[in-house]
Amino acid sequence: MTARLYAHADEAVADVEDGSTVLVGGFGMAGMPVDLIDALIRQGAKDLTVVSNNAGNGETGLAALLAKGRVRKVVCSFPRQSDSYVFDELYRAGRVELEVVPQGNLAERIRAAGAGIGAFFCPTGVGTPLAEGKESRVINGRTYLLEYPIRGDVALIGAHRADRMGNLVYRKTARNFGPVMATAATTVIAQVGEVVDTGHIDPETVVTPSIYVDRVVQEANA
């Protein structure tokens, strides 16, 4: 499978539908596909469920999407940090829903979707409000909670480099959720810093094979 190369981010996100579940890579701003998010803002899709590690930083990227009122629900690990004031204001005003998922659970629930796993038991959250309403089971003397996969209609991820087939290489911590999100969405769109000819990436360094990537866009300022 070969990913399609797009000259502009606007074209790559043009068919994202209202009500979509959008997986957004990034750990804070590391690996955040800002060009794709900005294009999604211009595109106008609304009533979105966004799955990401954070709930936005400052006024750019995911925070800008939230500020436009396009997001109905946020599923994340860290909804609050020093610069999450956009999300804070929306949440306190009752304008956005929140589902808090422990970081390891978030990564595993997304990975489970990509791996075809129907559900799994995990001990994280036992004895906390996060356990409310969840099935529990004692396994080898320890209590576990049943967790379900998180699938996306669209995944927006950032990578360091792609070849013309769509094989992706990441840079250090910018790798974060990109690889698992690329396996767990119907349409995967990658924003990359550089596009090279096929064969110019050492196969041993490829993290996300092109079979998982549908569209590639080079960063506007790359």
PyMOL commands that place a pseudoatom at each C-alpha (Angstrom):
pseudoatom trace, name=CA, resn=MET, resi=1, chain=A, elem=C, hetatm=0, pos=[0.000, 0.000, 0.000]
pseudoatom trace, name=CA, resn=THR, resi=2, chain=A, elem=C, hetatm=0, pos=[1.261, 3.483, -0.866]
pseudoatom trace, name=CA, resn=ALA, resi=3, chain=A, elem=C, hetatm=0, pos=[0.143, 6.609, 0.959]
pseudoatom trace, name=CA, resn=ARG, resi=4, chain=A, elem=C, hetatm=0, pos=[-1.064, 9.536, -1.085]
pseudoatom trace, name=CA, resn=LEU, resi=5, chain=A, elem=C, hetatm=0, pos=[1.084, 12.670, -0.901]
pseudoatom trace, name=CA, resn=TYR, resi=6, chain=A, elem=C, hetatm=0, pos=[-0.781, 15.952, -0.498]
pseudoatom trace, name=CA, resn=ALA, resi=7, chain=A, elem=C, hetatm=0, pos=[0.637, 19.376, -1.274]
pseudoatom trace, name=CA, resn=HIS, resi=8, chain=A, elem=C, hetatm=0, pos=[-1.572, 21.097, 1.289]
pseudoatom trace, name=CA, resn=ALA, resi=9, chain=A, elem=C, hetatm=0, pos=[-2.944, 20.038, 4.662]
pseudoatom trace, name=CA, resn=ASP, resi=10, chain=A, elem=C, hetatm=0, pos=[-6.358, 21.450, 3.745]
pseudoatom trace, name=CA, resn=GLU, resi=11, chain=A, elem=C, hetatm=0, pos=[-6.750, 18.852, 1.027]
pseudoatom trace, name=CA, resn=ALA, resi=12, chain=A, elem=C, hetatm=0, pos=[-5.715, 16.019, 3.341]
pseudoatom trace, name=CA, resn=VAL, resi=13, chain=A, elem=C, hetatm=0, pos=[-8.430, 16.755, 5.929]
pseudoatom trace, name=CA, resn=ALA, resi=14, chain=A, elem=C, hetatm=0, pos=[-11.150, 17.904, 3.522]
pseudoatom trace, name=CA, resn=ASP, resi=15, chain=A, elem=C, hetatm=0, pos=[-13.380, 14.861, 4.085]
pseudoatom trace, name=CA, resn=VAL, resi=16, chain=A, elem=C, hetatm=0, pos=[-13.307, 14.695, 7.897]
pseudoatom trace, name=CA, resn=GLU, resi=17, chain=A, elem=C, hetatm=0, pos=[-16.957, 14.481, 8.908]
pseudoatom trace, name=CA, resn=ASP, resi=18, chain=A, elem=C, hetatm=0, pos=[-18.899, 16.108, 11.729]
pseudoatom trace, name=CA, resn=GLY, resi=19, chain=A, elem=C, hetatm=0, pos=[-19.064, 13.822, 14.751]
pseudoatom trace, name=CA, resn=SER, resi=20, chain=A, elem=C, hetatm=0, pos=[-15.819, 12.018, 13.957]
pseudoatom trace, name=CA, resn=THR, resi=21, chain=A, elem=C, hetatm=0, pos=[-13.528, 10.538, 16.577]
pseudoatom trace, name=CA, resn=VAL, resi=22, chain=A, elem=C, hetatm=0, pos=[-10.109, 12.050, 15.897]
pseudoatom trace, name=CA, resn=LEU, resi=23, chain=A, elem=C, hetatm=0, pos=[-6.931, 10.618, 17.410]
pseudoatom trace, name=CA, resn=VAL, resi=24, chain=A, elem=C, hetatm=0, pos=[-4.365, 13.410, 17.758]
pseudoatom trace, name=CA, resn=GLY, resi=25, chain=A, elem=C, hetatm=0, pos=[-0.730, 12.541, 18.380]
pseudoatom trace, name=CA, resn=GLY, resi=26, chain=A, elem=C, hetatm=0, pos=[1.544, 14.546, 20.614]
pseudoatom trace, name=CA, resn=PHE, resi=27, chain=A, elem=C, hetatm=0, pos=[2.869, 14.721, 24.154]
pseudoatom trace, name=CA, resn=GLY, resi=28, chain=A, elem=C, hetatm=0, pos=[2.202, 18.345, 24.944]
pseudoatom trace, name=CA, resn=MET, resi=29, chain=A, elem=C, hetatm=0, pos=[3.502, 20.021, 21.801]
pseudoatom trace, name=CA, resn=ALA, resi=30, chain=A, elem=C, hetatm=0, pos=[6.091, 17.298, 21.043]
pseudoatom trace, name=CA, resn=GLY, resi=31, chain=A, elem=C, hetatm=0, pos=[4.849, 15.569, 17.916]
pseudoatom trace, name=CA, resn=MET, resi=32, chain=A, elem=C, hetatm=0, pos=[1.682, 17.672, 17.743]
pseudoatom trace, name=CA, resn=PRO, resi=33, chain=A, elem=C, hetatm=0, pos=[0.521, 17.862, 14.069]
pseudoatom trace, name=CA, resn=VAL, resi=34, chain=A, elem=C, hetatm=0, pos=[-0.271, 21.586, 14.230]
pseudoatom trace, name=CA, resn=ASP, resi=35, chain=A, elem=C, hetatm=0, pos=[-0.566, 22.082, 10.451]
pseudoatom trace, name=CA, resn=LEU, resi=36, chain=A, elem=C, hetatm=0, pos=[-3.200, 19.349, 10.233]
pseudoatom trace, name=CA, resn=ILE, resi=37, chain=A, elem=C, hetatm=0, pos=[-5.129, 20.727, 13.199]
pseudoatom trace, name=CA, resn=ASP, resi=38, chain=A, elem=C, hetatm=0, pos=[-5.085, 24.227, 11.706]
pseudoatom trace, name=CA, resn=ALA, resi=39, chain=A, elem=C, hetatm=0, pos=[-6.380, 22.761, 8.450]
pseudoatom trace, name=CA, resn=LEU, resi=40, chain=A, elem=C, hetatm=0, pos=[-9.143, 20.956, 10.348]
pseudoatom trace, name=CA, resn=ILE, resi=41, chain=A, elem=C, hetatm=0, pos=[-10.152, 24.267, 11.902]
pseudoatom trace, name=CA, resn=ARG, resi=42, chain=A, elem=C, hetatm=0, pos=[-10.403, 25.841, 8.455]
pseudoatom trace, name=CA, resn=GLN, resi=43, chain=A, elem=C, hetatm=0, pos=[-12.302, 22.786, 7.175]
pseudoatom trace, name=CA, resn=GLY, resi=44, chain=A, elem=C, hetatm=0, pos=[-15.039, 23.303, 9.752]
pseudoatom trace, name=CA, resn=ALA, resi=45, chain=A, elem=C, hetatm=0, pos=[-15.794, 19.790, 11.064]
pseudoatom trace, name=CA, resn=LYS, resi=46, chain=A, elem=C, hetatm=0, pos=[-17.606, 19.999, 14.400]
pseudoatom trace, name=CA, resn=ASP, resi=47, chain=A, elem=C, hetatm=0, pos=[-19.030, 17.851, 17.206]
pseudoatom trace, name=CA, resn=LEU, resi=48, chain=A, elem=C, hetatm=0, pos=[-15.706, 16.014, 17.316]
pseudoatom trace, name=CA, resn=THR, resi=49, chain=A, elem=C, hetatm=0, pos=[-14.436, 13.571, 19.920]
pseudoatom trace, name=CA, resn=VAL, resi=50, chain=A, elem=C, hetatm=0, pos=[-10.708, 14.181, 20.300]
pseudoatom trace, name=CA, resn=VAL, resi=51, chain=A, elem=C, hetatm=0, pos=[-8.425, 11.542, 21.793]
pseudoatom trace, name=CA, resn=SER, resi=52, chain=A, elem=C, hetatm=0, pos=[-5.021, 12.855, 22.822]
pseudoatom trace, name=CA, resn=ASN, resi=53, chain=A, elem=C, hetatm=0, pos=[-2.581, 12.780, 25.712]
pseudoatom trace, name=CA, resn=ASN, resi=54, chain=A, elem=C, hetatm=0, pos=[-3.285, 16.397, 26.662]
pseudoatom trace, name=CA, resn=ALA, resi=55, chain=A, elem=C, hetatm=0, pos=[-6.229, 18.766, 26.318]
pseudoatom trace, name=CA, resn=GLY, resi=56, chain=A, elem=C, hetatm=0, pos=[-4.336, 21.514, 24.534]
pseudoatom trace, name=CA, resn=ASN, resi=57, chain=A, elem=C, hetatm=0, pos=[-1.493, 23.908, 25.291]
pseudoatom trace, name=CA, resn=GLY, resi=58, chain=A, elem=C, hetatm=0, pos=[-1.653, 27.672, 25.079]
pseudoatom trace, name=CA, resn=GLU, resi=59, chain=A, elem=C, hetatm=0, pos=[-3.707, 28.857, 22.125]
pseudoatom trace, name=CA, resn=THR, resi=60, chain=A, elem=C, hetatm=0, pos=[-2.273, 26.774, 19.278]
pseudoatom trace, name=CA, resn=GLY, resi=61, chain=A, elem=C, hetatm=0, pos=[-2.843, 23.276, 17.959]
pseudoatom trace, name=CA, resn=LEU, resi=62, chain=A, elem=C, hetatm=0, pos=[-5.484, 21.344, 19.869]
pseudoatom trace, name=CA, resn=ALA, resi=63, chain=A, elem=C, hetatm=0, pos=[-6.236, 24.349, 22.079]
pseudoatom trace, name=CA, resn=ALA, resi=64, chain=A, elem=C, hetatm=0, pos=[-7.140, 26.372, 18.981]
pseudoatom trace, name=CA, resn=LEU, resi=65, chain=A, elem=C, hetatm=0, pos=[-9.535, 23.635, 17.833]
pseudoatom trace, name=CA, resn=LEU, resi=66, chain=A, elem=C, hetatm=0, pos=[-11.185, 23.649, 21.250]
pseudoatom trace, name=CA, resn=ALA, resi=67, chain=A, elem=C, hetatm=0, pos=[-11.443, 27.433, 21.254]
pseudoatom trace, name=CA, resn=LYS, resi=68, chain=A, elem=C, hetatm=0, pos=[-13.420, 27.304, 18.000]
pseudoatom trace, name=CA, resn=GLY, resi=69, chain=A, elem=C, hetatm=0, pos=[-16.073, 25.164, 19.698]
pseudoatom trace, name=CA, resn=ARG, resi=70, chain=A, elem=C, hetatm=0, pos=[-15.535, 22.214, 17.371]
pseudoatom trace, name=CA, resn=VAL, resi=71, chain=A, elem=C, hetatm=0, pos=[-14.928, 19.585, 20.068]
pseudoatom trace, name=CA, resn=ARG, resi=72, chain=A, elem=C, hetatm=0, pos=[-17.778, 17.866, 21.911]
pseudoatom trace, name=CA, resn=LYS, resi=73, chain=A, elem=C, hetatm=0, pos=[-15.650, 15.521, 24.023]
pseudoatom trace, name=CA, resn=VAL, resi=74, chain=A, elem=C, hetatm=0, pos=[-12.008, 15.138, 25.016]
pseudoatom trace, name=CA, resn=VAL, resi=75, chain=A, elem=C, hetatm=0, pos=[-10.522, 11.769, 25.973]
pseudoatom trace, name=CA, resn=CYS, resi=76, chain=A, elem=C, hetatm=0, pos=[-7.087, 12.293, 27.488]
pseudoatom trace, name=CA, resn=SER, resi=77, chain=A, elem=C, hetatm=0, pos=[-4.656, 11.619, 30.329]
pseudoatom trace, name=CA, resn=PHE, resi=78, chain=A, elem=C, hetatm=0, pos=[-3.655, 15.148, 31.319]
pseudoatom trace, name=CA, resn=PRO, resi=79, chain=A, elem=C, hetatm=0, pos=[-6.503, 17.642, 30.838]
pseudoatom trace, name=CA, resn=ARG, resi=80, chain=A, elem=C, hetatm=0, pos=[-4.900, 20.227, 33.079]
pseudoatom trace, name=CA, resn=GLN, resi=81, chain=A, elem=C, hetatm=0, pos=[-1.468, 21.806, 33.065]
pseudoatom trace, name=CA, resn=SER, resi=82, chain=A, elem=C, hetatm=0, pos=[-0.212, 25.364, 33.484]
pseudoatom trace, name=CA, resn=ASP, resi=83, chain=A, elem=C, hetatm=0, pos=[-1.205, 26.400, 29.945]
pseudoatom trace, name=CA, resn=SER, resi=84, chain=A, elem=C, hetatm=0, pos=[-4.460, 24.457, 29.509]
pseudoatom trace, name=CA, resn=TYR, resi=85, chain=A, elem=C, hetatm=0, pos=[-6.618, 27.514, 30.187]
pseudoatom trace, name=CA, resn=VAL, resi=86, chain=A, elem=C, hetatm=0, pos=[-8.674, 27.123, 26.987]
pseudoatom trace, name=CA, resn=PHE, resi=87, chain=A, elem=C, hetatm=0, pos=[-9.841, 23.662, 27.993]
pseudoatom trace, name=CA, resn=ASP, resi=88, chain=A, elem=C, hetatm=0, pos=[-10.297, 24.722, 31.625]
pseudoatom trace, name=CA, resn=GLU, resi=89, chain=A, elem=C, hetatm=0, pos=[-12.668, 27.527, 30.688]
pseudoatom trace, name=CA, resn=LEU, resi=90, chain=A, elem=C, hetatm=0, pos=[-14.703, 25.349, 28.322]
pseudoatom trace, name=CA, resn=TYR, resi=91, chain=A, elem=C, hetatm=0, pos=[-14.974, 22.494, 30.806]
pseudoatom trace, name=CA, resn=ARG, resi=92, chain=A, elem=C, hetatm=0, pos=[-16.005, 24.724, 33.708]
pseudoatom trace, name=CA, resn=ALA, resi=93, chain=A, elem=C, hetatm=0, pos=[-18.645, 26.300, 31.474]
pseudoatom trace, name=CA, resn=GLY, resi=94, chain=A, elem=C, hetatm=0, pos=[-20.023, 22.855, 30.576]
pseudoatom trace, name=CA, resn=ARG, resi=95, chain=A, elem=C, hetatm=0, pos=[-19.187, 23.283, 26.904]
pseudoatom trace, name=CA, resn=VAL, resi=96, chain=A, elem=C, hetatm=0, pos=[-17.005, 20.186, 26.528]
pseudoatom trace, name=CA, resn=GLU, resi=97, chain=A, elem=C, hetatm=0, pos=[-17.160, 16.668, 27.977]
pseudoatom trace, name=CA, resn=LEU, resi=98, chain=A, elem=C, hetatm=0, pos=[-14.133, 14.952, 29.489]
pseudoatom trace, name=CA, resn=GLU, resi=99, chain=A, elem=C, hetatm=0, pos=[-13.117, 11.332, 29.876]
pseudoatom trace, name=CA, resn=VAL, resi=100, chain=A, elem=C, hetatm=0, pos=[-9.914, 10.949, 31.872]
pseudoatom trace, name=CA, resn=VAL, resi=101, chain=A, elem=C, hetatm=0, pos=[-7.891, 7.850, 30.985]
pseudoatom trace, name=CA, resn=PRO, resi=102, chain=A, elem=C, hetatm=0, pos=[-4.614, 6.981, 32.754]
pseudoatom trace, name=CA, resn=GLN, resi=103, chain=A, elem=C, hetatm=0, pos=[-1.735, 7.394, 30.336]
pseudoatom trace, name=CA, resn=GLY, resi=104, chain=A, elem=C, hetatm=0, pos=[-0.758, 3.735, 30.146]
pseudoatom trace, name=CA, resn=ASN, resi=105, chain=A, elem=C, hetatm=0, pos=[-4.383, 2.733, 29.689]
pseudoatom trace, name=CA, resn=LEU, resi=106, chain=A, elem=C, hetatm=0, pos=[-4.791, 5.318, 26.944]
pseudoatom trace, name=CA, resn=ALA, resi=107, chain=A, elem=C, hetatm=0, pos=[-1.835, 3.955, 25.006]
pseudoatom trace, name=CA, resn=GLU, resi=108, chain=A, elem=C, hetatm=0, pos=[-2.948, 0.353, 25.504]
pseudoatom trace, name=CA, resn=ARG, resi=109, chain=A, elem=C, hetatm=0, pos=[-6.589, 1.006, 24.605]
pseudoatom trace, name=CA, resn=ILE, resi=110, chain=A, elem=C, hetatm=0, pos=[-5.476, 2.584, 21.339]
pseudoatom trace, name=CA, resn=ARG, resi=111, chain=A, elem=C, hetatm=0, pos=[-2.984, -0.211, 20.718]
pseudoatom trace, name=CA, resn=ALA, resi=112, chain=A, elem=C, hetatm=0, pos=[-5.683, -2.792, 21.413]
pseudoatom trace, name=CA, resn=ALA, resi=113, chain=A, elem=C, hetatm=0, pos=[-7.855, -1.271, 18.695]
pseudoatom trace, name=CA, resn=GLY, resi=114, chain=A, elem=C, hetatm=0, pos=[-5.033, -1.601, 16.194]
pseudoatom trace, name=CA, resn=ALA, resi=115, chain=A, elem=C, hetatm=0, pos=[-4.256, -5.155, 17.286]
pseudoatom trace, name=CA, resn=GLY, resi=116, chain=A, elem=C, hetatm=0, pos=[-7.856, -6.352, 17.029]
pseudoatom trace, name=CA, resn=ILE, resi=117, chain=A, elem=C, hetatm=0, pos=[-8.195, -7.001, 20.756]
pseudoatom trace, name=CA, resn=GLY, resi=118, chain=A, elem=C, hetatm=0, pos=[-11.807, -6.893, 21.920]
pseudoatom trace, name=CA, resn=ALA, resi=119, chain=A, elem=C, hetatm=0, pos=[-11.052, -5.798, 25.496]
pseudoatom trace, name=CA, resn=PHE, resi=120, chain=A, elem=C, hetatm=0, pos=[-8.487, -6.375, 28.227]
pseudoatom trace, name=CA, resn=PHE, resi=121, chain=A, elem=C, hetatm=0, pos=[-8.187, -6.344, 32.014]
pseudoatom trace, name=CA, resn=CYS, resi=122, chain=A, elem=C, hetatm=0, pos=[-5.914, -3.787, 33.680]
pseudoatom trace, name=CA, resn=PRO, resi=123, chain=A, elem=C, hetatm=0, pos=[-5.317, -2.952, 37.369]
pseudoatom trace, name=CA, resn=THR, resi=124, chain=A, elem=C, hetatm=0, pos=[-4.889, 0.798, 36.852]
pseudoatom trace, name=CA, resn=GLY, resi=125, chain=A, elem=C, hetatm=0, pos=[-7.743, 2.782, 38.375]
pseudoatom trace, name=CA, resn=VAL, resi=126, chain=A, elem=C, hetatm=0, pos=[-8.938, 0.140, 40.824]
pseudoatom trace, name=CA, resn=GLY, resi=127, chain=A, elem=C, hetatm=0, pos=[-10.293, 1.775, 43.973]
pseudoatom trace, name=CA, resn=THR, resi=128, chain=A, elem=C, hetatm=0, pos=[-10.645, 5.201, 42.325]
pseudoatom trace, name=CA, resn=PRO, resi=129, chain=A, elem=C, hetatm=0, pos=[-13.575, 7.055, 40.700]
pseudoatom trace, name=CA, resn=LEU, resi=130, chain=A, elem=C, hetatm=0, pos=[-12.222, 5.834, 37.345]
pseudoatom trace, name=CA, resn=ALA, resi=131, chain=A, elem=C, hetatm=0, pos=[-13.450, 2.352, 38.269]
pseudoatom trace, name=CA, resn=GLU, resi=132, chain=A, elem=C, hetatm=0, pos=[-17.093, 3.403, 38.502]
pseudoatom trace, name=CA, resn=GLY, resi=133, chain=A, elem=C, hetatm=0, pos=[-19.326, 1.498, 36.097]
pseudoatom trace, name=CA, resn=LYS, resi=134, chain=A, elem=C, hetatm=0, pos=[-16.569, -0.823, 34.922]
pseudoatom trace, name=CA, resn=GLU, resi=135, chain=A, elem=C, hetatm=0, pos=[-16.588, -4.589, 35.127]
pseudoatom trace, name=CA, resn=SER, resi=136, chain=A, elem=C, hetatm=0, pos=[-13.957, -5.938, 37.534]
pseudoatom trace, name=CA, resn=ARG, resi=137, chain=A, elem=C, hetatm=0, pos=[-12.404, -9.337, 37.987]
pseudoatom trace, name=CA, resn=VAL, resi=138, chain=A, elem=C, hetatm=0, pos=[-9.961, -10.836, 40.467]
pseudoatom trace, name=CA, resn=ILE, resi=139, chain=A, elem=C, hetatm=0, pos=[-7.092, -12.582, 38.680]
pseudoatom trace, name=CA, resn=ASN, resi=140, chain=A, elem=C, hetatm=0, pos=[-4.382, -14.303, 40.733]
pseudoatom trace, name=CA, resn=GLY, resi=141, chain=A, elem=C, hetatm=0, pos=[-5.514, -12.404, 43.793]
pseudoatom trace, name=CA, resn=ARG, resi=142, chain=A, elem=C, hetatm=0, pos=[-5.446, -8.955, 42.200]
pseudoatom trace, name=CA, resn=THR, resi=143, chain=A, elem=C, hetatm=0, pos=[-8.411, -6.861, 41.049]
pseudoatom trace, name=CA, resn=TYR, resi=144, chain=A, elem=C, hetatm=0, pos=[-8.504, -5.738, 37.427]
pseudoatom trace, name=CA, resn=LEU, resi=145, chain=A, elem=C, hetatm=0, pos=[-10.857, -3.505, 35.419]
pseudoatom trace, name=CA, resn=LEU, resi=146, chain=A, elem=C, hetatm=0, pos=[-12.196, -4.313, 31.981]
pseudoatom trace, name=CA, resn=GLU, resi=147, chain=A, elem=C, hetatm=0, pos=[-11.046, -1.732, 29.418]
pseudoatom trace, name=CA, resn=TYR, resi=148, chain=A, elem=C, hetatm=0, pos=[-12.234, -1.390, 25.826]
pseudoatom trace, name=CA, resn=PRO, resi=149, chain=A, elem=C, hetatm=0, pos=[-10.277, -0.319, 22.727]
pseudoatom trace, name=CA, resn=ILE, resi=150, chain=A, elem=C, hetatm=0, pos=[-10.320, 3.253, 21.455]
pseudoatom trace, name=CA, resn=ARG, resi=151, chain=A, elem=C, hetatm=0, pos=[-10.730, 3.447, 17.695]
pseudoatom trace, name=CA, resn=GLY, resi=152, chain=A, elem=C, hetatm=0, pos=[-10.623, 6.564, 15.571]
pseudoatom trace, name=CA, resn=ASP, resi=153, chain=A, elem=C, hetatm=0, pos=[-12.295, 7.589, 12.363]
pseudoatom trace, name=CA, resn=VAL, resi=154, chain=A, elem=C, hetatm=0, pos=[-9.234, 9.721, 11.689]
pseudoatom trace, name=CA, resn=ALA, resi=155, chain=A, elem=C, hetatm=0, pos=[-5.736, 9.900, 13.171]
pseudoatom trace, name=CA, resn=LEU, resi=156, chain=A, elem=C, hetatm=0, pos=[-3.664, 13.061, 12.846]
pseudoatom trace, name=CA, resn=ILE, resi=157, chain=A, elem=C, hetatm=0, pos=[-0.042, 12.322, 13.676]
pseudoatom trace, name=CA, resn=GLY, resi=158, chain=A, elem=C, hetatm=0, pos=[3.321, 14.019, 13.318]
pseudoatom trace, name=CA, resn=ALA, resi=159, chain=A, elem=C, hetatm=0, pos=[6.506, 12.322, 12.110]
pseudoatom trace, name=CA, resn=HIS, resi=160, chain=A, elem=C, hetatm=0, pos=[10.039, 13.417, 11.305]
pseudoatom trace, name=CA, resn=ARG, resi=161, chain=A, elem=C, hetatm=0, pos=[10.390, 11.906, 7.847]
pseudoatom trace, name=CA, resn=ALA, resi=162, chain=A, elem=C, hetatm=0, pos=[8.400, 9.906, 5.291]
pseudoatom trace, name=CA, resn=ASP, resi=163, chain=A, elem=C, hetatm=0, pos=[9.284, 8.338, 1.989]
pseudoatom trace, name=CA, resn=ARG, resi=164, chain=A, elem=C, hetatm=0, pos=[6.955, 8.506, -0.979]
pseudoatom trace, name=CA, resn=MET, resi=165, chain=A, elem=C, hetatm=0, pos=[5.303, 5.234, 0.015]
pseudoatom trace, name=CA, resn=GLY, resi=166, chain=A, elem=C, hetatm=0, pos=[4.391, 6.643, 3.427]
pseudoatom trace, name=CA, resn=ASN, resi=167, chain=A, elem=C, hetatm=0, pos=[6.844, 4.794, 5.669]
pseudoatom trace, name=CA, resn=LEU, resi=168, chain=A, elem=C, hetatm=0, pos=[7.405, 6.948, 8.752]
pseudoatom trace, name=CA, resn=VAL, resi=169, chain=A, elem=C, hetatm=0, pos=[10.384, 7.744, 10.974]
pseudoatom trace, name=CA, resn=TYR, resi=170, chain=A, elem=C, hetatm=0, pos=[9.929, 9.712, 14.196]
pseudoatom trace, name=CA, resn=ARG, resi=171, chain=A, elem=C, hetatm=0, pos=[12.291, 11.973, 16.116]
pseudoatom trace, name=CA, resn=LYS, resi=172, chain=A, elem=C, hetatm=0, pos=[12.914, 11.194, 19.777]
pseudoatom trace, name=CA, resn=THR, resi=173, chain=A, elem=C, hetatm=0, pos=[9.999, 12.102, 22.111]
pseudoatom trace, name=CA, resn=ALA, resi=174, chain=A, elem=C, hetatm=0, pos=[7.905, 13.313, 19.169]
pseudoatom trace, name=CA, resn=ARG, resi=175, chain=A, elem=C, hetatm=0, pos=[7.292, 9.614, 18.513]
pseudoatom trace, name=CA, resn=ASN, resi=176, chain=A, elem=C, hetatm=0, pos=[4.984, 9.200, 21.557]
pseudoatom trace, name=CA, resn=PHE, resi=177, chain=A, elem=C, hetatm=0, pos=[1.429, 8.155, 20.518]
pseudoatom trace, name=CA, resn=GLY, resi=178, chain=A, elem=C, hetatm=0, pos=[1.962, 8.312, 16.752]
pseudoatom trace, name=CA, resn=PRO, resi=179, chain=A, elem=C, hetatm=0, pos=[2.770, 4.632, 16.143]
pseudoatom trace, name=CA, resn=VAL, resi=180, chain=A, elem=C, hetatm=0, pos=[-0.216, 3.209, 18.034]
pseudoatom trace, name=CA, resn=MET, resi=181, chain=A, elem=C, hetatm=0, pos=[-2.632, 5.800, 16.676]
pseudoatom trace, name=CA, resn=ALA, resi=182, chain=A, elem=C, hetatm=0, pos=[-1.544, 4.946, 13.135]
pseudoatom trace, name=CA, resn=THR, resi=183, chain=A, elem=C, hetatm=0, pos=[-2.827, 1.395, 13.637]
pseudoatom trace, name=CA, resn=ALA, resi=184, chain=A, elem=C, hetatm=0, pos=[-6.140, 2.361, 15.222]
pseudoatom trace, name=CA, resn=ALA, resi=185, chain=A, elem=C, hetatm=0, pos=[-7.918, 4.706, 12.800]
pseudoatom trace, name=CA, resn=THR, resi=186, chain=A, elem=C, hetatm=0, pos=[-9.781, 4.257, 9.548]
pseudoatom trace, name=CA, resn=THR, resi=187, chain=A, elem=C, hetatm=0, pos=[-7.910, 7.136, 7.909]
pseudoatom trace, name=CA, resn=VAL, resi=188, chain=A, elem=C, hetatm=0, pos=[-4.378, 8.038, 9.008]
pseudoatom trace, name=CA, resn=ILE, resi=189, chain=A, elem=C, hetatm=0, pos=[-2.928, 11.413, 8.022]
pseudoatom trace, name=CA, resn=ALA, resi=190, chain=A, elem=C, hetatm=0, pos=[0.721, 12.152, 8.786]
pseudoatom trace, name=CA, resn=GLN, resi=191, chain=A, elem=C, hetatm=0, pos=[2.337, 15.565, 8.920]
pseudoatom trace, name=CA, resn=VAL, resi=192, chain=A, elem=C, hetatm=0, pos=[6.079, 15.211, 8.304]
pseudoatom trace, name=CA, resn=GLY, resi=193, chain=A, elem=C, hetatm=0, pos=[9.083, 17.468, 8.277]
pseudoatom trace, name=CA, resn=GLU, resi=194, chain=A, elem=C, hetatm=0, pos=[10.601, 15.887, 5.191]
pseudoatom trace, name=CA, resn=VAL, resi=195, chain=A, elem=C, hetatm=0, pos=[9.571, 13.635, 2.313]
pseudoatom trace, name=CA, resn=VAL, resi=196, chain=A, elem=C, hetatm=0, pos=[12.329, 11.611, 0.659]
pseudoatom trace, name=CA, resn=ASP, resi=197, chain=A, elem=C, hetatm=0, pos=[12.362, 9.227, -2.274]
pseudoatom trace, name=CA, resn=THR, resi=198, chain=A, elem=C, hetatm=0, pos=[11.453, 5.620, -1.602]
pseudoatom trace, name=CA, resn=GLY, resi=199, chain=A, elem=C, hetatm=0, pos=[14.588, 3.709, -0.674]
pseudoatom trace, name=CA, resn=HIS, resi=200, chain=A, elem=C, hetatm=0, pos=[16.207, 6.662, 1.114]
pseudoatom trace, name=CA, resn=ILE, resi=201, chain=A, elem=C, hetatm=0, pos=[15.039, 5.505, 4.536]
pseudoatom trace, name=CA, resn=ASP, resi=202, chain=A, elem=C, hetatm=0, pos=[16.829, 2.576, 6.141]
pseudoatom trace, name=CA, resn=PRO, resi=203, chain=A, elem=C, hetatm=0, pos=[14.099, -0.074, 6.560]
pseudoatom trace, name=CA, resn=GLU, resi=204, chain=A, elem=C, hetatm=0, pos=[15.481, -0.864, 10.009]
pseudoatom trace, name=CA, resn=THR, resi=205, chain=A, elem=C, hetatm=0, pos=[14.539, 2.647, 11.201]
pseudoatom trace, name=CA, resn=VAL, resi=206, chain=A, elem=C, hetatm=0, pos=[10.942, 2.611, 9.944]
pseudoatom trace, name=CA, resn=VAL, resi=207, chain=A, elem=C, hetatm=0, pos=[8.549, 2.690, 12.912]
pseudoatom trace, name=CA, resn=THR, resi=208, chain=A, elem=C, hetatm=0, pos=[5.209, 3.010, 11.119]
pseudoatom trace, name=CA, resn=PRO, resi=209, chain=A, elem=C, hetatm=0, pos=[5.068, 1.065, 7.833]
pseudoatom trace, name=CA, resn=SER, resi=210, chain=A, elem=C, hetatm=0, pos=[3.230, 2.628, 4.925]
pseudoatom trace, name=CA, resn=ILE, resi=211, chain=A, elem=C, hetatm=0, pos=[0.453, 0.025, 5.138]
pseudoatom trace, name=CA, resn=TYR, resi=212, chain=A, elem=C, hetatm=0, pos=[-0.935, 2.023, 8.081]
pseudoatom trace, name=CA, resn=VAL, resi=213, chain=A, elem=C, hetatm=0, pos=[-0.624, 5.470, 6.492]
pseudoatom trace, name=CA, resn=ASP, resi=214, chain=A, elem=C, hetatm=0, pos=[-3.190, 6.847, 4.043]
pseudoatom trace, name=CA, resn=ARG, resi=215, chain=A, elem=C, hetatm=0, pos=[-2.062, 10.442, 3.522]
pseudoatom trace, name=CA, resn=VAL, resi=216, chain=A, elem=C, hetatm=0, pos=[1.175, 12.392, 3.971]
pseudoatom trace, name=CA, resn=VAL, resi=217, chain=A, elem=C, hetatm=0, pos=[1.618, 16.161, 4.068]
pseudoatom trace, name=CA, resn=GLN, resi=218, chain=A, elem=C, hetatm=0, pos=[4.936, 17.980, 4.411]
pseudoatom trace, name=CA, resn=GLU, resi=219, chain=A, elem=C, hetatm=0, pos=[4.979, 20.736, 7.028]
pseudoatom trace, name=CA, resn=ALA, resi=220, chain=A, elem=C, hetatm=0, pos=[4.382, 24.183, 5.602]
pseudoatom trace, name=CA, resn=ASN, resi=221, chain=A, elem=C, hetatm=0, pos=[7.541, 25.636, 7.169]
pseudoatom trace, name=CA, resn=ALA, resi=222, chain=A, elem=C, hetatm=0, pos=[9.773, 22.605, 6.503]
for i in range(1, 222): cmd.bond("trace and resi %d" % i, "trace and resi %d" % (i + 1))
show_as sticks, trace
zoom trace
